[in-house]
Amino acid sequence: MTVETKQTMPRNTVTPEYILTSLQSLYGTEVTAADIRGWCASNGTSYPTVTKKLDQYKVGRGRWNLTAQEKLEQDYQAPAALPASEQNLIPNKDPNFVPFGNYNDIKRIIKSGLFYPTFITGLSGNGKTHAVEQACAALNKELIRVNITIETDEDDLIGGFRLVNGETVWHNGPVIEALERGAVLLLDEVDLASNKILCLQSILEGKGVFLKKIGKFVQPVKGFNVFATANTKGKGSDDGRFIGTNVLNEAFLERFCVTFEQTYPTPSSEARILAKVAASIGVNDDKFISRLVDWADIIRKTFYDGGIEEVISTRRLLHIVNAYVIFGDKAKAIQVCINRFDDETKSAFLELYDKVDVDFVMPSEETVDSITGQ
């Protein structure tokens, strides 16, 4: 009589390498407890024995990632660029900075140490980004700024493999650097992003992120925070002023705890800003600065009332001050800095400044021709 016996695999052949290769060939790199139990039944070995040998690949309860951990960890450690620990990411203090708007609130959020994602919206050139930078500078806090475009994807933000000295190595993206350093992450112009920005969902919940490509989970270090700046509120630009902005996913926007609406500085604050910048480049003309501020204030009020479709930003006033230093001519400085507007708007702005500044001489035809190069 023939007695059939169940074949079992010799214990010395059940090596971690064999288990790894066999499981990968059957189930891929992501396996579950059910997969392993099935494999054990087929190979005549015990579930505890196999799971013990796969301990380094465990990523959660009943889940294993069978990526080649040792090799990937070596890749991850490889110096793809200057190590972040050797870089000083604290912004420089701007001696000409004047606090205004939401600056104090931004500073309080960063100083609290709480994870509190913040969305800052407002028209172009009103100091949204600069306020975050200077708050970090004042608090000696590291800042990593990422300029978002429609092409920005997970590889740009989280990281990916790069070719360095003929070898493929893992390189952290700015988001991972900020997470591991407890730095402030600034997503600048976030409303230009595509739906690829949704790779940040778990990060905006303060839960860190699992790096699928290298099988590593990155927890946020205390102090990590996220700020986003935008010209819109993530709903697109109805009036067409900000071409390229997109409608952002509602679930993405909902993860930001608060939204600050940044406006242009008050005339007194703006005068201080211009005066400081002017003094730093050798301009001492309080009357000119005062008239520029009054001029911009009238234009903005008209813009808010719907009377005109363009506005003079604080940034543009600073451009005018710098142009005055370069050309030594107020009329030319104003002219070249408002040439970006259409002819009708440009003429209206020049005529308004002529009324604000009694000493102003409108650009002559010769001056206009020299400016336009005709």
C-alpha positions in Angstrom: 0.0 0.0 0.0 1.3 3.4 -0.9 1.0 6.2 1.6 1.0 9.7 0.2 2.7 12.2 2.4 2.6 16.0 2.1 5.8 17.5 0.8 7.2 20.2 3.0 10.1 22.5 2.1 13.3 21.9 4.1 13.7 24.6 6.7 17.2 25.6 5.5 15.7 26.6 2.1 13.2 29.1 3.5 15.6 32.0 3.4 14.4 35.6 3.4 15.7 36.0 -0.1 13.7 33.0 -1.3 10.5 34.2 0.5 10.9 37.7 -1.0 11.5 36.5 -4.5 8.7 34.0 -4.4 6.1 36.4 -2.9 7.1 39.1 -5.4 6.6 36.7 -8.4 3.2 35.7 -7.2 1.7 38.9 -5.7 4.0 41.8 -6.6 5.6 44.2 -4.1 2.5 44.9 -2.1 1.3 41.8 -0.1 -1.3 41.2 2.6 -1.7 38.7 5.4 -4.0 36.6 3.3 -1.3 36.4 0.5 1.3 35.3 3.0 -1.0 32.7 4.6 -1.8 31.3 1.1 1.9 31.1 0.3 2.7 29.4 3.6 0.0 26.7 2.9 1.5 26.1 -0.5 5.1 25.9 0.7 4.5 23.9 3.9 5.9 26.5 6.3 4.4 28.5 9.2 2.9 32.0 9.0 4.9 33.3 12.1 8.2 32.0 10.6 7.6 33.9 7.3 6.3 37.1 8.8 9.3 37.2 11.2 11.7 37.1 8.3 9.7 39.8 6.6 9.6 42.1 9.6 11.7 44.8 7.9 9.2 45.1 5.1 6.1 45.6 7.2 4.4 48.9 6.6 1.2 48.4 8.6 -1.1 45.8 10.2 -1.4 42.9 7.8 0.5 44.8 5.0 4.0 44.4 3.7 6.0 46.3 1.0 8.5 44.0 -0.6 10.6 46.7 -2.2 14.3 46.0 -2.1 14.7 47.9 1.2 18.4 47.7 1.7 19.3 48.9 -1.8 16.7 51.6 -1.7 17.8 52.9 1.7 21.3 53.1 0.3 20.0 55.1 -2.7 18.0 57.3 -0.3 21.1 58.1 1.7 23.2 58.9 -1.4 24.1 62.6 -1.7 22.2 63.7 -4.7 22.8 67.3 -3.8 24.3 69.3 -1.0 22.8 67.8 2.2 20.0 70.0 3.6 21.7 69.9 7.0 24.6 71.9 5.5 22.3 74.6 4.1 21.0 77.6 6.0 17.3 78.0 5.0 16.5 80.8 7.3 15.5 83.9 5.2 17.6 87.1 5.5 16.0 89.9 7.3 15.0 92.7 5.0 16.1 96.0 6.6 13.4 97.8 4.6 10.5 95.6 5.6 7.5 97.3 7.2 5.0 95.0 8.9 1.4 95.5 7.7 -1.7 93.5 6.8 -1.7 89.9 8.0 2.0 89.9 9.1 1.4 89.7 12.8 -1.1 86.8 12.4 1.3 84.9 10.2 4.0 85.4 12.7 1.7 84.1 15.6 0.9 81.0 13.7 4.5 80.1 13.0 5.5 81.0 16.6 2.8 78.8 18.1 4.5 75.6 16.8 1.1 74.2 15.9 0.4 72.6 12.5 -2.0 75.1 11.0 -2.1 75.3 7.2 -2.8 78.8 6.1 -4.0 80.2 2.7 -3.2 83.8 1.8 -5.0 85.4 -1.1 -4.8 88.9 -2.6 -4.0 90.9 -5.7 -0.5 90.8 -7.2 2.3 92.7 -5.7 0.9 93.3 -2.2 3.4 91.5 -0.1 1.9 88.0 0.5 5.0 86.0 0.0 7.3 88.7 1.5 5.2 88.6 4.7 5.8 84.9 5.2 9.5 85.2 4.4 10.0 88.0 6.9 7.9 86.3 9.6 10.3 83.3 9.3 13.3 85.6 9.3 12.1 87.4 12.5 11.6 84.0 14.2 14.8 82.4 13.0 12.7 79.8 11.3 13.7 77.8 8.2 11.6 78.4 5.1 11.4 76.3 1.9 9.6 78.2 -0.9 8.2 76.3 -3.9 6.9 78.2 -6.9 3.9 76.3 -8.2 3.1 76.0 -11.9 0.7 73.8 -13.9 3.6 71.5 -14.6 4.4 70.9 -10.9 3.9 67.3 -10.0 4.6 64.7 -7.3 8.2 64.2 -8.4 8.9 68.0 -8.0 7.2 68.2 -4.6 7.9 64.9 -2.9 11.1 63.8 -4.7 12.3 61.1 -7.0 15.3 59.3 -8.4 18.0 61.3 -10.1 21.1 60.2 -12.0 24.3 61.2 -10.1 27.7 60.2 -11.2 26.3 57.4 -13.2 24.1 56.0 -10.4 20.4 56.3 -9.8 19.9 57.9 -6.3 16.8 59.1 -4.4 16.6 62.9 -4.0 14.2 64.5 -1.5 11.8 67.0 -2.9 11.2 70.3 -1.0 8.1 69.0 0.8 10.1 66.1 2.4 13.0 68.5 3.3 10.5 70.7 5.1 8.8 67.8 6.9 12.1 66.4 8.1 13.5 69.8 9.2 10.3 71.1 10.9 10.5 74.0 8.4 7.8 76.2 7.0 6.7 75.1 3.5 5.5 78.0 1.3 3.5 77.0 -1.8 3.7 80.2 -3.8 1.1 80.9 -6.5 -0.7 77.6 -5.5 -3.7 78.5 -7.7 -1.6 77.8 -10.8 -1.4 74.1 -9.8 -3.1 71.2 -11.6 -4.8 68.3 -9.8 -1.3 66.8 -9.3 -1.1 69.0 -6.2 -3.4 66.5 -4.5 -0.3 64.4 -3.6 -0.1 66.8 -0.6 -3.5 65.7 0.9 -2.1 63.7 3.8 0.6 66.2 4.4 -2.0 69.0 4.8 -3.6 66.8 7.5 -0.3 66.8 9.4 0.1 63.0 9.0 3.3 62.9 7.0 3.7 60.8 3.8 4.7 57.3 2.7 7.3 57.4 0.0 6.1 54.5 -2.2 9.3 54.4 -4.3 11.6 53.7 -1.4 9.3 52.2 1.2 9.8 54.8 3.8 7.3 56.8 5.9 8.3 60.4 6.8 6.7 61.9 9.9 6.6 65.7 10.2 9.0 67.2 12.7 7.5 69.6 15.3 7.3 73.1 13.9 6.5 72.0 10.3 3.8 74.2 8.7 2.3 75.0 5.3 1.5 78.4 3.9 0.0 78.9 0.4 -0.2 82.2 -1.5 -2.5 82.9 -4.4 -4.1 85.7 -6.4 -7.5 84.0 -6.2 -9.3 81.8 -3.7 -8.8 78.7 -5.8 -11.9 79.2 -7.8 -10.3 80.5 -10.9 -10.2 84.1 -12.3 -13.6 85.1 -13.6 -12.4 88.5 -14.8 -9.4 87.1 -16.7 -6.9 89.1 -14.7 -5.0 86.1 -13.7 -4.8 83.9 -16.7 -3.5 80.4 -15.9 -5.1 80.1 -12.5 -7.1 77.0 -12.0 -10.1 75.8 -9.9 -8.6 73.8 -7.1 -10.1 70.7 -5.6 -12.5 71.5 -2.8 -11.0 68.8 -0.6 -7.6 70.4 -1.1 -8.8 73.8 -0.1 -10.8 72.5 2.9 -7.5 71.3 4.4 -6.4 74.9 5.0 -7.5 76.0 8.4 -7.8 79.8 7.7 -7.7 82.1 4.7 -6.2 85.6 5.0 -7.2 88.2 2.5 -4.2 90.4 2.0 -4.9 94.0 0.8 -2.4 96.7 -0.2 -0.9 98.6 2.7 -2.5 101.7 4.0 -1.1 105.0 2.6 1.0 105.6 5.8 2.5 102.1 5.7 3.2 102.3 2.0 4.9 105.7 2.4 7.2 104.1 5.1 8.0 101.2 2.7 8.9 103.5 -0.2 10.8 105.9 2.1 13.0 103.0 3.5 13.7 101.6 0.0 14.4 105.0 -1.4 16.8 105.9 1.4 18.6 102.6 0.9 19.4 103.5 -2.8 20.2 107.1 -2.2 16.8 108.9 -2.9 15.6 111.5 -0.4 12.5 113.0 -1.9 9.6 112.8 0.6 7.3 114.8 -1.7 7.7 112.4 -4.6 7.1 109.4 -2.4 4.0 111.1 -0.8 2.6 111.9 -4.2 3.2 108.4 -5.5 1.3 106.9 -2.6 -1.6 109.3 -3.0 -1.7 108.6 -6.7 -1.8 104.8 -6.1 -4.4 105.2 -3.4 -6.8 107.1 -5.7 -6.3 104.5 -8.5 -7.0 101.6 -6.1 -10.2 103.2 -4.8 -11.4 103.7 -8.4 -10.5 100.1 -9.2 -12.4 98.7 -6.2 -15.4 100.8 -7.2 -15.3 99.3 -10.7 -14.2 102.5 -12.4 -11.1 101.0 -14.0 -9.8 97.6 -14.7 -6.1 98.0 -13.7 -4.4 98.9 -10.5 -1.0 100.1 -9.3 0.6 97.7 -6.8 3.1 98.4 -4.1 5.6 96.5 -6.2 5.0 98.8 -9.1 5.7 101.9 -6.9 9.0 100.3 -5.9 9.8 99.8 -9.6 9.1 103.5 -10.2 11.5 104.5 -7.3 14.2 102.3 -8.7 13.6 103.7 -12.2 14.0 107.2 -10.8 17.5 106.3 -9.5 18.5 104.8 -12.8 17.2 107.5 -15.2 17.2 110.5 -12.8 13.8 111.7 -14.3 10.5 111.3 -12.6 8.4 111.5 -15.7 10.5 108.9 -17.5 10.5 106.7 -14.4 6.7 106.7 -14.2 6.3 106.3 -18.0 8.5 103.2 -18.4 6.9 101.5 -15.4 3.3 102.0 -16.6 4.1 101.1 -20.2 2.8 97.6 -19.4 -0.7 98.9 -19.4 -2.8 99.6 -22.6 -2.5 103.1 -24.1 -5.9 104.3 -22.7 -5.1 103.2 -19.1 -1.5 104.5 -19.4 -2.8 107.9 -20.4 -5.4 108.0 -17.7 -2.7 107.1 -15.1 -0.3 109.8 -16.3 -3.1 112.5 -16.3 -4.1 111.5 -12.8 -0.5 111.8 -11.6 -0.2 115.2 -13.2 -3.2 116.3 -11.1 -1.7 114.9 -7.9 1.8 116.3 -8.4 1.7 120.0 -9.3 5.4 120.0 -10.0 5.1 117.1 -12.5 5.8 117.8 -16.1 4.0 115.4 -18.5 6.5 113.5 -20.8 7.1 115.3 -24.0 6.8 113.7 -27.4 10.6 113.5 -27.5 10.7 111.7 -24.2 7.9 109.3 -25.2 9.8 108.6 -28.5 13.0 107.9 -26.6 11.2 105.6 -24.2 9.4 103.6 -26.9 12.6 103.6 -29.1 10.9 105.2 -32.1 
